[in-house]
Amino acid sequence: MSKRLFVGSLAWATTDATLKSHFEQAGAVESANVIMDKMSGRSKGFGFVEMGSDTDASSAIEKLNGSELDGRKIVVSEARPKVA
């Protein structure tokens, strides 16, 4: 079962592809999305990565929290469920 992770403190230049390739160091990535502002079209500075398994997700949090991506130290944690 896949697990969704929150990724914060992203650089404005970070794309879905660079986010995905960074997280592939920790395991199988099912999807990677940088959240974009609808009005400006610019990144909001955070995104979500869906890892292939709980083990891969735990590994990603351990290895990548505090790591550098596009010149910024990123924050990685388990995503909270969406509130309806």
Chimera marker file (.cmm) of the C-alpha trace (Angstrom):
<marker_set name="trace">
<marker id="1" x="0.000" y="0.000" z="0.000" r="1" g="1" b="0" radius="0.5"/>
<marker id="2" x="1.331" y="3.419" z="-0.911" r="1" g="1" b="0" radius="0.5"/>
<marker id="3" x="1.958" y="6.179" z="1.593" r="1" g="1" b="0" radius="0.5"/>
<marker id="4" x="1.695" y="9.928" z="0.956" r="1" g="1" b="0" radius="0.5"/>
<marker id="5" x="4.383" y="12.313" z="2.198" r="1" g="1" b="0" radius="0.5"/>
<marker id="6" x="4.312" y="16.097" z="2.632" r="1" g="1" b="0" radius="0.5"/>
<marker id="7" x="7.364" y="17.958" z="1.336" r="1" g="1" b="0" radius="0.5"/>
<marker id="8" x="7.858" y="21.560" z="2.468" r="1" g="1" b="0" radius="0.5"/>
<marker id="9" x="10.357" y="24.392" z="1.904" r="1" g="1" b="0" radius="0.5"/>
<marker id="10" x="10.658" y="23.679" z="-1.829" r="1" g="1" b="0" radius="0.5"/>
<marker id="11" x="12.473" y="26.150" z="-4.067" r="1" g="1" b="0" radius="0.5"/>
<marker id="12" x="10.303" y="28.010" z="-6.606" r="1" g="1" b="0" radius="0.5"/>
<marker id="13" x="12.218" y="26.238" z="-9.400" r="1" g="1" b="0" radius="0.5"/>
<marker id="14" x="11.472" y="22.698" z="-8.174" r="1" g="1" b="0" radius="0.5"/>
<marker id="15" x="9.351" y="20.684" z="-10.619" r="1" g="1" b="0" radius="0.5"/>
<marker id="16" x="7.409" y="17.432" z="-10.330" r="1" g="1" b="0" radius="0.5"/>
<marker id="17" x="10.245" y="15.671" z="-12.202" r="1" g="1" b="0" radius="0.5"/>
<marker id="18" x="13.055" y="16.948" z="-9.944" r="1" g="1" b="0" radius="0.5"/>
<marker id="19" x="10.993" y="16.137" z="-6.846" r="1" g="1" b="0" radius="0.5"/>
<marker id="20" x="10.375" y="12.598" z="-8.109" r="1" g="1" b="0" radius="0.5"/>
<marker id="21" x="14.022" y="11.963" z="-8.989" r="1" g="1" b="0" radius="0.5"/>
<marker id="22" x="15.167" y="13.229" z="-5.567" r="1" g="1" b="0" radius="0.5"/>
<marker id="23" x="12.796" y="10.838" z="-3.774" r="1" g="1" b="0" radius="0.5"/>
<marker id="24" x="13.730" y="7.839" z="-5.950" r="1" g="1" b="0" radius="0.5"/>
<marker id="25" x="16.929" y="7.641" z="-3.827" r="1" g="1" b="0" radius="0.5"/>
<marker id="26" x="14.757" y="6.284" z="-1.013" r="1" g="1" b="0" radius="0.5"/>
<marker id="27" x="12.570" y="3.836" z="-2.954" r="1" g="1" b="0" radius="0.5"/>
<marker id="28" x="9.743" y="3.454" z="-5.459" r="1" g="1" b="0" radius="0.5"/>
<marker id="29" x="7.884" y="6.704" z="-6.164" r="1" g="1" b="0" radius="0.5"/>
<marker id="30" x="4.322" y="6.402" z="-7.475" r="1" g="1" b="0" radius="0.5"/>
<marker id="31" x="3.744" y="10.150" z="-7.935" r="1" g="1" b="0" radius="0.5"/>
<marker id="32" x="5.286" y="13.518" z="-7.114" r="1" g="1" b="0" radius="0.5"/>
<marker id="33" x="3.362" y="16.798" z="-7.289" r="1" g="1" b="0" radius="0.5"/>
<marker id="34" x="4.518" y="20.338" z="-6.586" r="1" g="1" b="0" radius="0.5"/>
<marker id="35" x="1.468" y="22.429" z="-5.623" r="1" g="1" b="0" radius="0.5"/>
<marker id="36" x="1.090" y="25.455" z="-7.898" r="1" g="1" b="0" radius="0.5"/>
<marker id="37" x="-0.743" y="28.745" z="-7.281" r="1" g="1" b="0" radius="0.5"/>
<marker id="38" x="-3.664" y="29.001" z="-9.733" r="1" g="1" b="0" radius="0.5"/>
<marker id="39" x="-3.395" y="32.768" z="-10.129" r="1" g="1" b="0" radius="0.5"/>
<marker id="40" x="0.364" y="33.236" z="-10.565" r="1" g="1" b="0" radius="0.5"/>
<marker id="41" x="1.276" y="29.777" z="-11.893" r="1" g="1" b="0" radius="0.5"/>
<marker id="42" x="4.199" y="29.726" z="-9.455" r="1" g="1" b="0" radius="0.5"/>
<marker id="43" x="4.986" y="27.016" z="-6.920" r="1" g="1" b="0" radius="0.5"/>
<marker id="44" x="3.493" y="27.441" z="-3.445" r="1" g="1" b="0" radius="0.5"/>
<marker id="45" x="6.698" y="25.981" z="-1.969" r="1" g="1" b="0" radius="0.5"/>
<marker id="46" x="5.335" y="22.578" z="-0.992" r="1" g="1" b="0" radius="0.5"/>
<marker id="47" x="4.228" y="19.343" z="-2.567" r="1" g="1" b="0" radius="0.5"/>
<marker id="48" x="3.323" y="15.714" z="-2.042" r="1" g="1" b="0" radius="0.5"/>
<marker id="49" x="5.104" y="12.476" z="-2.913" r="1" g="1" b="0" radius="0.5"/>
<marker id="50" x="3.402" y="9.102" z="-2.926" r="1" g="1" b="0" radius="0.5"/>
<marker id="51" x="5.822" y="6.298" z="-2.094" r="1" g="1" b="0" radius="0.5"/>
<marker id="52" x="5.250" y="2.680" z="-3.153" r="1" g="1" b="0" radius="0.5"/>
<marker id="53" x="5.281" y="1.186" z="0.348" r="1" g="1" b="0" radius="0.5"/>
<marker id="54" x="5.373" y="2.096" z="4.027" r="1" g="1" b="0" radius="0.5"/>
<marker id="55" x="9.006" y="0.958" z="4.148" r="1" g="1" b="0" radius="0.5"/>
<marker id="56" x="9.959" y="3.284" z="1.272" r="1" g="1" b="0" radius="0.5"/>
<marker id="57" x="8.065" y="6.145" z="2.935" r="1" g="1" b="0" radius="0.5"/>
<marker id="58" x="9.863" y="5.626" z="6.260" r="1" g="1" b="0" radius="0.5"/>
<marker id="59" x="13.174" y="5.477" z="4.427" r="1" g="1" b="0" radius="0.5"/>
<marker id="60" x="12.382" y="8.713" z="2.556" r="1" g="1" b="0" radius="0.5"/>
<marker id="61" x="11.512" y="10.561" z="5.777" r="1" g="1" b="0" radius="0.5"/>
<marker id="62" x="14.684" y="9.315" z="7.472" r="1" g="1" b="0" radius="0.5"/>
<marker id="63" x="17.049" y="9.967" z="4.539" r="1" g="1" b="0" radius="0.5"/>
<marker id="64" x="15.564" y="13.075" z="2.920" r="1" g="1" b="0" radius="0.5"/>
<marker id="65" x="14.194" y="15.227" z="5.763" r="1" g="1" b="0" radius="0.5"/>
<marker id="66" x="16.674" y="18.100" z="5.967" r="1" g="1" b="0" radius="0.5"/>
<marker id="67" x="18.340" y="17.188" z="2.665" r="1" g="1" b="0" radius="0.5"/>
<marker id="68" x="19.065" y="19.802" z="0.019" r="1" g="1" b="0" radius="0.5"/>
<marker id="69" x="17.000" y="20.052" z="-3.181" r="1" g="1" b="0" radius="0.5"/>
<marker id="70" x="17.495" y="22.920" z="-5.660" r="1" g="1" b="0" radius="0.5"/>
<marker id="71" x="19.477" y="24.874" z="-3.059" r="1" g="1" b="0" radius="0.5"/>
<marker id="72" x="16.948" y="24.584" z="-0.195" r="1" g="1" b="0" radius="0.5"/>
<marker id="73" x="16.756" y="22.260" z="2.811" r="1" g="1" b="0" radius="0.5"/>
<marker id="74" x="13.458" y="20.423" z="2.497" r="1" g="1" b="0" radius="0.5"/>
<marker id="75" x="11.110" y="19.190" z="5.219" r="1" g="1" b="0" radius="0.5"/>
<marker id="76" x="9.648" y="15.692" z="4.762" r="1" g="1" b="0" radius="0.5"/>
<marker id="77" x="6.874" y="14.234" z="6.914" r="1" g="1" b="0" radius="0.5"/>
<marker id="78" x="3.890" y="11.929" z="6.656" r="1" g="1" b="0" radius="0.5"/>
<marker id="79" x="0.988" y="13.775" z="5.030" r="1" g="1" b="0" radius="0.5"/>
<marker id="80" x="-2.122" y="14.348" z="7.110" r="1" g="1" b="0" radius="0.5"/>
<marker id="81" x="-5.451" y="13.123" z="5.664" r="1" g="1" b="0" radius="0.5"/>
<marker id="82" x="-7.447" y="15.622" z="3.600" r="1" g="1" b="0" radius="0.5"/>
<marker id="83" x="-10.164" y="17.428" z="5.543" r="1" g="1" b="0" radius="0.5"/>
<marker id="84" x="-13.474" y="17.467" z="3.692" r="1" g="1" b="0" radius="0.5"/>
<link id1="1" id2="2" r="1" g="1" b="0" radius="0.2"/>
<link id1="2" id2="3" r="1" g="1" b="0" radius="0.2"/>
<link id1="3" id2="4" r="1" g="1" b="0" radius="0.2"/>
<link id1="4" id2="5" r="1" g="1" b="0" radius="0.2"/>
<link id1="5" id2="6" r="1" g="1" b="0" radius="0.2"/>
<link id1="6" id2="7" r="1" g="1" b="0" radius="0.2"/>
<link id1="7" id2="8" r="1" g="1" b="0" radius="0.2"/>
<link id1="8" id2="9" r="1" g="1" b="0" radius="0.2"/>
<link id1="9" id2="10" r="1" g="1" b="0" radius="0.2"/>
<link id1="10" id2="11" r="1" g="1" b="0" radius="0.2"/>
<link id1="11" id2="12" r="1" g="1" b="0" radius="0.2"/>
<link id1="12" id2="13" r="1" g="1" b="0" radius="0.2"/>
<link id1="13" id2="14" r="1" g="1" b="0" radius="0.2"/>
<link id1="14" id2="15" r="1" g="1" b="0" radius="0.2"/>
<link id1="15" id2="16" r="1" g="1" b="0" radius="0.2"/>
<link id1="16" id2="17" r="1" g="1" b="0" radius="0.2"/>
<link id1="17" id2="18" r="1" g="1" b="0" radius="0.2"/>
<link id1="18" id2="19" r="1" g="1" b="0" radius="0.2"/>
<link id1="19" id2="20" r="1" g="1" b="0" radius="0.2"/>
<link id1="20" id2="21" r="1" g="1" b="0" radius="0.2"/>
<link id1="21" id2="22" r="1" g="1" b="0" radius="0.2"/>
<link id1="22" id2="23" r="1" g="1" b="0" radius="0.2"/>
<link id1="23" id2="24" r="1" g="1" b="0" radius="0.2"/>
<link id1="24" id2="25" r="1" g="1" b="0" radius="0.2"/>
<link id1="25" id2="26" r="1" g="1" b="0" radius="0.2"/>
<link id1="26" id2="27" r="1" g="1" b="0" radius="0.2"/>
<link id1="27" id2="28" r="1" g="1" b="0" radius="0.2"/>
<link id1="28" id2="29" r="1" g="1" b="0" radius="0.2"/>
<link id1="29" id2="30" r="1" g="1" b="0" radius="0.2"/>
<link id1="30" id2="31" r="1" g="1" b="0" radius="0.2"/>
<link id1="31" id2="32" r="1" g="1" b="0" radius="0.2"/>
<link id1="32" id2="33" r="1" g="1" b="0" radius="0.2"/>
<link id1="33" id2="34" r="1" g="1" b="0" radius="0.2"/>
<link id1="34" id2="35" r="1" g="1" b="0" radius="0.2"/>
<link id1="35" id2="36" r="1" g="1" b="0" radius="0.2"/>
<link id1="36" id2="37" r="1" g="1" b="0" radius="0.2"/>
<link id1="37" id2="38" r="1" g="1" b="0" radius="0.2"/>
<link id1="38" id2="39" r="1" g="1" b="0" radius="0.2"/>
<link id1="39" id2="40" r="1" g="1" b="0" radius="0.2"/>
<link id1="40" id2="41" r="1" g="1" b="0" radius="0.2"/>
<link id1="41" id2="42" r="1" g="1" b="0" radius="0.2"/>
<link id1="42" id2="43" r="1" g="1" b="0" radius="0.2"/>
<link id1="43" id2="44" r="1" g="1" b="0" radius="0.2"/>
<link id1="44" id2="45" r="1" g="1" b="0" radius="0.2"/>
<link id1="45" id2="46" r="1" g="1" b="0" radius="0.2"/>
<link id1="46" id2="47" r="1" g="1" b="0" radius="0.2"/>
<link id1="47" id2="48" r="1" g="1" b="0" radius="0.2"/>
<link id1="48" id2="49" r="1" g="1" b="0" radius="0.2"/>
<link id1="49" id2="50" r="1" g="1" b="0" radius="0.2"/>
<link id1="50" id2="51" r="1" g="1" b="0" radius="0.2"/>
<link id1="51" id2="52" r="1" g="1" b="0" radius="0.2"/>
<link id1="52" id2="53" r="1" g="1" b="0" radius="0.2"/>
<link id1="53" id2="54" r="1" g="1" b="0" radius="0.2"/>
<link id1="54" id2="55" r="1" g="1" b="0" radius="0.2"/>
<link id1="55" id2="56" r="1" g="1" b="0" radius="0.2"/>
<link id1="56" id2="57" r="1" g="1" b="0" radius="0.2"/>
<link id1="57" id2="58" r="1" g="1" b="0" radius="0.2"/>
<link id1="58" id2="59" r="1" g="1" b="0" radius="0.2"/>
<link id1="59" id2="60" r="1" g="1" b="0" radius="0.2"/>
<link id1="60" id2="61" r="1" g="1" b="0" radius="0.2"/>
<link id1="61" id2="62" r="1" g="1" b="0" radius="0.2"/>
<link id1="62" id2="63" r="1" g="1" b="0" radius="0.2"/>
<link id1="63" id2="64" r="1" g="1" b="0" radius="0.2"/>
<link id1="64" id2="65" r="1" g="1" b="0" radius="0.2"/>
<link id1="65" id2="66" r="1" g="1" b="0" radius="0.2"/>
<link id1="66" id2="67" r="1" g="1" b="0" radius="0.2"/>
<link id1="67" id2="68" r="1" g="1" b="0" radius="0.2"/>
<link id1="68" id2="69" r="1" g="1" b="0" radius="0.2"/>
<link id1="69" id2="70" r="1" g="1" b="0" radius="0.2"/>
<link id1="70" id2="71" r="1" g="1" b="0" radius="0.2"/>
<link id1="71" id2="72" r="1" g="1" b="0" radius="0.2"/>
<link id1="72" id2="73" r="1" g="1" b="0" radius="0.2"/>
<link id1="73" id2="74" r="1" g="1" b="0" radius="0.2"/>
<link id1="74" id2="75" r="1" g="1" b="0" radius="0.2"/>
<link id1="75" id2="76" r="1" g="1" b="0" radius="0.2"/>
<link id1="76" id2="77" r="1" g="1" b="0" radius="0.2"/>
<link id1="77" id2="78" r="1" g="1" b="0" radius="0.2"/>
<link id1="78" id2="79" r="1" g="1" b="0" radius="0.2"/>
<link id1="79" id2="80" r="1" g="1" b="0" radius="0.2"/>
<link id1="80" id2="81" r="1" g="1" b="0" radius="0.2"/>
<link id1="81" id2="82" r="1" g="1" b="0" radius="0.2"/>
<link id1="82" id2="83" r="1" g="1" b="0" radius="0.2"/>
<link id1="83" id2="84" r="1" g="1" b="0" radius="0.2"/>
</marker_set>
